[in-house]
Amino acid sequence: MCVKQISVSLENVPGKFLDVSERLGAEGINIRAISVADTSDISTVRFVADDPEKTANVLRSHGYSVKETDVIAVEVPDHPGGLQAVLKPLKQANINVTYFYPYLGRGESGQPIVIVGVDKTDEAIAVLKKNWVRTFGKEIYAL
């Protein structure tokens, strides 16, 4: 399923992400998935929160530059090689996976969830739904 990812760039100094976390926590916003990529000066923080619109508004009101991106939340079979259930059909459809990171929790069936950034979101969702139903006989997990 398509979900909204929030990205912010933060200076690489102590306490910057703490400020983000405190502001979101004070508003009752829960971060459900998170990824951090850093350089020597800047960290890019990507995350999925339980209320993306409110999250973006809170951060913007405190001076943060916010980028919103559509990403995919998908269950992954919990066994060695389980990621292939997601990666193979995307490769076969010539869809590029630009990044992925874990969701903090599990799907309705108890399987882990990953957040996947791709170059063709709508096409990727269609490919994964078709492959998931064919392979597992049920609908792909949606947050």
N, C-alpha and C positions, 0 to 999 in steps of 0.2 A: 504494500500500500504506500501511496505517496504521503510523506509527512514533511513538515516545514523544519528546516535546519536554520539555526541562528549562528552566525559567525561574527566574531569580534577580533580585532587586532589589539594586543596589549603590549605595553612596554615590558621588557624582560627585567623587571625589578621586583623585589619582595613586596607582597601584599596586593598586587594588581588584580589577580584573580580572586583573592579574598574579598575585595571590594565588590566585584560582580556577584559573587556567591551571597554575600550579605544583603545586597540590594534585592536580589531575586527572592531570597529566603524571607525577608521582611514583608514581601508582597505575597507570600504563600505559593511561590512558583517552585516547582520541583524539576531539577535536571534529571532526565531519564537516560541520556546517552551523551558521552563526551569524548572528544579527541583534541589533543594539543600538538601542534607542530611548531617547533621553535627554531629561531636563528639566534645569533648572538645579541641582537637588539630587540626583536619583536617576536611575540608568540601569536599564532593564529589559533583561536579556540573555536572549535565547531561543536555545537551541541543541539540536542533535541530536548525541549522542555514540554511540560504538560499543558502549557498555554502559550503557544508561540507568539500570538498577537500581543498579549499582555507583556510577555518577555521583551519583545522588540520595543514596545512603548516605554517600559521602565528603563531599559538601557539607554535609549535615545534621550529620555528626559534627564539623564545624568551625564550627558555629553559623549556617550559612546557612539562610534560609527558602527552601524549594524548592517549586515548583509543577510538577506533571507533567500534560501535556496530550497527547491524541492529535491528531496532524496527519497530513497525507498527503504522501508522497514520490512524485513523478511525473516521468517523462521529458517533456521539452518539445522539439519539433522545433527544430533550430538553424538558423533562417532568420528574416528579418524577418516579424513577425506570428505567430511560432510560439506565443506564449502564448495565442493564440486557441483552440488545440486544447484547452486546459484551461479557459479563462475562458468561452467561449461555451456549452459544454454545462452548466456550472454555473449560468450566468445563466438558460438555458432551463428548468432544473429549479428555479428560484427558490432557489438556494443562495447564501448570501452569503459572499464571500471577505473575511475580515477582515485577512489579511496573507499575504505570501509572501516567501521569501528563497532565495538559491541554496544548493545543496548543493555542497560542495567536492570535486568529482569528476564523473564521467560514468557513465551507465548502461551496461548490458551491450551495447547497440547503439551506444554512443558518443555518445549524445545527452546534453545537460545535464539535470540534475535540479533541480527546485525543491521546496521545502517549502511546503505550502499549509495555512493555518489557515482553517477554514470553520465555519459554524454548524451544519451537519448532516453530520458526518464519515462515518457509514456510508452515508448516501444519496449523498454525493458520490463515494465510492469506487465504488459500483455504477454511477453515471452515467458516470464517467470510464472504467471498464473497458469498459462497453458501447460508448461512443463510440470508444475507442481501437481496439478490435478491429474495429469497423465501418470505421473510417478507415484503419487501418494493417495490418489482418489479423493482428495478434498481440496477445499479452497485454501489459497495461500493466506497466511496470518496477516491480519490488518490491525494496526494499533488503533 
